[in-house]
Every structure is written in C-alpha cells, then in structure tokens.
Amino acid sequence: MKGLLHASLLLTLFSLIVFAMLYFSGQLSVNRDEQQQDNPETITPTPLPTTPEPTPVTIMFEEKAAPGAEHFFEKTPKLGGEQGYVAYPMKIQEDKPPAIVMYYHGSTQRITTNFSEQVMKNMREYGSFFTERNVAFLASNQHGDNFGRIVAVEDSRALIKWVQDRYPTSGNVYILGFSMGGMPAMRHVVTYPKEVKKIALLAPAQQIETYSAAQIKQFSQVRLKVWHGTADVNVPYWVAEELATYFKKHSVPLELVTLKGKTHWDVDTEYMNEIYEWFFPAEVEENIVTPSP
C-alpha cells in the first residue's frame, strides 16, 4: 500500500514539473512575440534586388561643325549629278537617333555649295533649327524646275538612303515642300506612302487634276498641313483652297492655315516652329527635346 502511494506521489510530481516546463516555455514565446511587435525596428528585412537604370550612350561625331554653329555638321554629296545638302546633329543619344526632314525647293531655287546665295542660307537656317531638335535636315537639287516629275522624288530618296547608310536615323521621314516643291512633295507621298510619316506644304503649287481618288486617299494615313498667304501673287491663295476642297470631296483630312496679308516670300523659314510642332507634337507636348534659347 505504501508503495502504491509513493508511486502516485512521484507521478503527480512529474506531471507538475512537465506542466511547469510547458507553461513557462509558452510564456517565453509569447513574451518574445510581444517584444518583437513592440519593437518592429529590430526586424531587418532583406532588401529586394534592384536593376539600375541604364546610362544613355552618347555618340559624338568627329566632323567639322557648320560655320557659326557647334551642334551640327554639313555634308554636300552629289548623287546622280544632283547636288545635295545634309545637316546632321553633332551629338545624338544612341537610343534616340534623329528623324529626317526632306525639303523640296521652289522653281527659282537651286541647291548648290555656294552658301552666299539666299537659298543656301535658308537651307543652313533650316539645318541649324532642326538639328538642334535632334532632326536631320536634307535637300536635293531634284533636277531644278522639275514640276512634280518622279525623277525629283527619286533624287530625294537617293539622298535619304545616302544618309541612312552612313548615320543612325529613326527611320521616320517627314516631307516639307515650298512653292513648286509642293508638287514633287505630293508625288513622293502618293508614290511611296509607307516611307513618309507626315507632310507640310508652304505656299504650294499643285497639279490636283493629276491625282486619282485612290492617290488622294493615301493622305488619310500621311497627314497633310498647308500654310498659304492671302496676298500671294506667285501661287494664288485659291490654289490652296482648291486643294482643300478636293480633299474634302474625297473625305480626306487636310489642315489649311490661312495667313492673312502674307505674300509668297513670307512663307518659308518663317514657319519653322509651326512645322516642327506639326511633325513632332509628342516631343513638343512632353518636352522630350529642349532646344537652346
């Protein structure tokens, strides 16, 4: 009997010891959790790996800068007997190569290497303006008074290819035509619509009757904007109105800017800012390119 009582006491004592151990162990765990909650700064999370932003790669061209400028250089290749003019930025970002603006000149103008002539002064002014905004500017002599012949378009395409073979470009081409240059500029679009992003015409001469309805429809994709002065006696303002009417007849959008009191010779380099805004609205809106004042 004494033996059973003794064994019972031992079992009870053992149970009490086990219970005490379990209790204090759990309490310790609770206290530790509460302590961590009260002091969250003691927990140091493992930082997530980050990918650094890539550093833009700048390309500097070892070319002689254009006279009176540091931001662009000039080339004057002669292709197929036709003189060309090229203005290209001296410095570009590798991931943002320049687009191309291709200029079609008027009937009294010639592209030469004589920069004392007014037309070449204008080309240099265009070149300086566009290259400052990361755009290459091109002009070809285009067989002189070509009056819209396809040979003028091929002259321009040859010059575009010459530049693209030698310098980085975005692949985007914009067409700008002045006076008689409006005719080959239009011909460029209707013949090679997939090669052109947009077109701008300044006091343009036109051959509206030579365009079919299907050709005019090309301008639904390659948008056209025209600037024309009401005092123009070389290419009267009604030519632009007739063009706008013809586009409207075929349900093709065309923007016509009426310049009250402006003559034929008031509408060329004077509207470079407006042309740039028409060609590159995203860059203007987002301030991607900030030209020097």
Sequence and secondary structure as in RCSB ss.txt:
>XXXX:A:sequence
MKGLLHASLLLTLFSLIVFAMLYFSGQLSVNRDEQQQDNPETITPTPLPTTPEPTPVTIMFEEKAAPGAEHFFEK
TPKLGGEQGYVAYPMKIQEDKPPAIVMYYHGSTQRITTNFSEQVMKNMREYGSFFTERNVAFLASNQHGDNFGRI
VAVEDSRALIKWVQDRYPTSGNVYILGFSMGGMPAMRHVVTYPKEVKKIALLAPAQQIETYSAAQIKQFSQVRLK
VWHGTADVNVPYWVAEELATYFKKHSVPLELVTLKGKTHWDVDTEYMNEIYEWFFPAEVEENIVTPSP
>XXXX:A:secstr
 HHHHHHHHHHHHHHHHHHHHHHHHHHHHHHHHHHHHH GGG               EEE    B TT SSEEEE
  EETTEEEEEEEESEEETTB  EEEEEE  TT    S TTSHHHHHHHHHHHHHHTTTEEEEEE TTSS TT H
HHHHHHHHHHHHHHHHS   S EEEEEEGGGHHHHHHHHHH GGG SEEEEES    GGG  HHHHHGGGTSEEE
EEEETT SSS HHHHHHHHHHHHHTT   EEEEETT  GGGSSGGGHHHHHHHH HHHHHHT S    
